[in-house]
Amino acid sequence: MPGVLMIVGTPLGNREDLSPRARAAIVGADLLLCEDTRSPNRLLG
């Protein structure tokens, strides 16, 4: 099965503004590349 690249924008202010589809894409990813490692910890924590 070919890989899938998903680019997910994250909210600048309130982490509750992250859409359910964006959250599902992040949580279901096999590999997550981030500009800043603090961002995903705040979003998913």
DSSP file (Angstrom, degrees, kcal/mol; ACC not computed):
  #  RESIDUE AA STRUCTURE BP1 BP2  ACC     N-H-->O    O-->H-N    N-H-->O    O-->H-N    TCO  KAPPA ALPHA  PHI   PSI    X-CA   Y-CA   Z-CA
    1    1 A M              0   0    0      0, 0.0     2,-0.0     0, 0.0     0, 0.0   0.000 360.0 360.0 360.0 131.2    0.0    0.0    0.0
    2    2 A P        -     0   0    0      0, 0.0     2,-0.0     0, 0.0     0, 0.0  -0.342 360.0-105.3 -69.3 152.5    1.5    3.4   -0.9
    3    3 A G        -     0   0    0      1,-0.0     2,-0.4    -2,-0.0     0, 0.0  -0.261  26.6-138.0 -71.9 163.7    2.1    5.9    1.8
    4    4 A V        -     0   0    0      2,-0.0     2,-0.6    -2,-0.0    -1,-0.0  -0.993   5.0-151.7-126.9 128.9    0.0    9.0    2.4
    5    5 A L        -     0   0    0     -2,-0.4     2,-0.5     2,-0.0    -2,-0.0  -0.897  15.8-175.4-100.2 122.3    1.3   12.4    3.2
    6    6 A M        -     0   0    0     -2,-0.6     2,-0.6    19,-0.1    -2,-0.0  -0.978  10.9-160.3-119.0 127.2   -1.1   14.5    5.3
    7    7 A I        -     0   0    0     -2,-0.5     2,-0.5     2,-0.0    -2,-0.0  -0.936  13.8-170.3-107.0 119.0   -0.3   18.1    6.1
    8    8 A V        -     0   0    0     -2,-0.6     2,-0.3    14,-0.0    -2,-0.0  -0.940  12.6-146.0-117.6 120.3   -2.3   19.3    9.1
    9    9 A G        -     0   0    0     -2,-0.5    13,-0.0     1,-0.0    -2,-0.0  -0.621  16.6-148.3 -79.8 141.4   -2.4   22.9   10.2
   10   10 A T        -     0   0    0     -2,-0.3     5,-0.1     8,-0.1     8,-0.0  -0.824  23.7 -96.6-111.6 152.7   -2.7   23.5   13.9
   11   11 A P        -     0   0    0      0, 0.0     7,-0.1     0, 0.0    -1,-0.1  -0.330  22.0-144.9 -66.8 146.3   -4.5   26.4   15.6
   12   12 A L  S    S+     0   0    0      5,-0.1     3,-0.1     2,-0.1    -2,-0.0   0.818  85.6  14.1 -79.8 -32.4   -2.3   29.4   16.7
   13   13 A G  S    S+     0   0    0      1,-0.3     2,-0.5     2,-0.0     3,-0.0   0.744 118.9  34.2-108.2 -89.0   -4.2   30.2   19.9
   14   14 A N    >   -     0   0    0      1,-0.1     3,-1.9     2,-0.0    -1,-0.3  -0.610  58.2-151.6 -81.5 122.3   -6.7   27.9   21.5
   15   15 A R  G >  S+     0   0    0     -2,-0.5     3,-1.4     1,-0.3    -1,-0.1   0.719  93.6  71.3 -66.7 -18.5   -5.9   24.2   21.2
   16   16 A E  G 3  S+     0   0    0      1,-0.3    -1,-0.3    -3,-0.0    -2,-0.0   0.610  82.3  73.7 -70.5 -11.0   -9.6   23.4   21.4
   17   17 A D  G <   +     0   0    0     -3,-1.9     2,-0.3     2,-0.1    -1,-0.3   0.510  68.2 113.2 -79.6  -4.6   -9.9   24.9   17.9
   18   18 A L  S <  S-     0   0    0     -3,-1.4    -8,-0.1    -4,-0.1    -3,-0.0  -0.537  72.3-122.4 -68.6 127.8   -8.3   21.8   16.4
   19   19 A S     >  -     0   0    0     -2,-0.3     4,-2.5     1,-0.1     5,-0.2  -0.296  14.4-116.6 -71.5 155.9  -10.9   20.0   14.3
   20   20 A P  H  > S+     0   0    0      0, 0.0     4,-2.4     0, 0.0     5,-0.2   0.870 116.8  52.5 -59.0 -36.8  -11.8   16.4   15.0
   21   21 A R  H  > S+     0   0    0      2,-0.2     4,-2.1     1,-0.2     5,-0.1   0.907 109.9  47.9 -66.5 -40.8  -10.5   15.4   11.6
   22   22 A A  H  > S+     0   0    0      2,-0.2     4,-2.1     1,-0.2    -1,-0.2   0.922 112.2  49.1 -65.2 -43.6   -7.1   17.1   12.2
   23   23 A R  H  X S+     0   0    0     -4,-2.5     4,-2.8     1,-0.2     5,-0.2   0.912 111.0  50.3 -61.8 -42.8   -6.9   15.4   15.7
   24   24 A A  H  X S+     0   0    0     -4,-2.4     4,-2.3     1,-0.2    -1,-0.2   0.887 109.7  51.0 -63.5 -39.2   -7.7   12.0   14.1
   25   25 A A  H  < S+     0   0    0     -4,-2.1     4,-0.4     2,-0.2    -1,-0.2   0.901 113.6  44.5 -65.0 -40.6   -5.0   12.5   11.5
   26   26 A I  H >< S+     0   0    0     -4,-2.1     3,-1.0     1,-0.2    -2,-0.2   0.935 115.7  45.9 -69.3 -46.8   -2.4   13.4   14.1
   27   27 A V  H 3< S+     0   0    0     -4,-2.8    -2,-0.2     1,-0.2    -1,-0.2   0.861 114.6  48.5 -65.9 -35.5   -3.4   10.6   16.5
   28   28 A G  T 3< S+     0   0    0     -4,-2.3    -1,-0.2    -5,-0.2    -2,-0.2   0.445  85.6 117.0 -85.8   0.4   -3.5    8.0   13.7
   29   29 A A    <   -     0   0    0     -3,-1.0     3,-0.1    -4,-0.4    -3,-0.0  -0.427  54.3-155.1 -73.5 141.0   -0.2    8.9   12.1
   30   30 A D  S    S+     0   0    0      1,-0.3     2,-0.4    -2,-0.1    -1,-0.1   0.774  89.0  23.8 -78.2 -29.1    2.6    6.3   12.1
   31   31 A L        -     0   0    0      2,-0.0     2,-0.5    -3,-0.0    -1,-0.3  -0.999  69.8-165.4-140.2 133.4    5.2    9.1   11.9
   32   32 A L        -     0   0    0     -2,-0.4     2,-0.5    -3,-0.1    -6,-0.0  -0.978   1.4-169.1-126.0 119.6    4.7   12.7   13.0
   33   33 A L        -     0   0    0     -2,-0.5     2,-0.3     3,-0.0     3,-0.1  -0.930  14.0-178.3-108.4 129.0    7.1   15.5   12.0
   34   34 A C        -     0   0    0     -2,-0.5     3,-0.2     1,-0.1    -2,-0.0  -0.935  35.8-138.9-130.7 149.2    6.8   18.8   13.8
   35   35 A E  S    S+     0   0    0     -2,-0.3     2,-0.4     1,-0.3    -1,-0.1   0.875 101.2  20.9 -68.4 -38.2    8.5   22.2   13.6
   36   36 A D  S >  S-     0   0    0      1,-0.1     3,-1.2    -3,-0.1    -1,-0.3  -0.993  70.4-145.4-136.9 124.4    8.5   22.4   17.4
   37   37 A T  T 3> S+     0   0    0     -2,-0.4     4,-0.9     1,-0.3    -1,-0.1   0.684  96.9  64.7 -67.7 -16.5    8.3   19.4   19.7
   38   38 A R  H 3> S+     0   0    0      1,-0.2     4,-1.8     2,-0.1    -1,-0.3   0.812  90.9  67.3 -73.6 -28.2    6.3   21.3   22.3
   39   39 A S  H <> S+     0   0    0     -3,-1.2     4,-2.2     1,-0.2     3,-0.2   0.942 100.7  42.3 -61.6 -53.3    3.3   21.8   19.9
   40   40 A P  H  > S+     0   0    0      0, 0.0     4,-2.6     0, 0.0     5,-0.3   0.862 111.4  56.9 -66.2 -31.3    2.1   18.2   19.6
   41   41 A N  H  X S+     0   0    0     -4,-0.9     4,-1.3     1,-0.2    -2,-0.2   0.899 110.5  43.9 -63.7 -39.4    2.5   17.6   23.3
   42   42 A R  H  < S+     0   0    0     -4,-1.8    -1,-0.2    -3,-0.2    -3,-0.1   0.888 115.9  47.7 -70.9 -39.5    0.2   20.6   24.1
   43   43 A L  H  < S+     0   0    0     -4,-2.2    -2,-0.2     1,-0.2    -1,-0.2   0.895 124.0  29.1 -69.7 -40.1   -2.3   19.6   21.4
   44   44 A L  H  <        0   0    0     -4,-2.6    -1,-0.2    -5,-0.2    -2,-0.2   0.576 360.0 360.0 -99.3 -11.0   -2.5   15.9   22.3
   45   45 A G     <        0   0    0     -4,-1.3    -1,-0.2    -5,-0.3    -2,-0.1   0.453 360.0 360.0 -79.8 360.0   -1.8   16.1   26.0
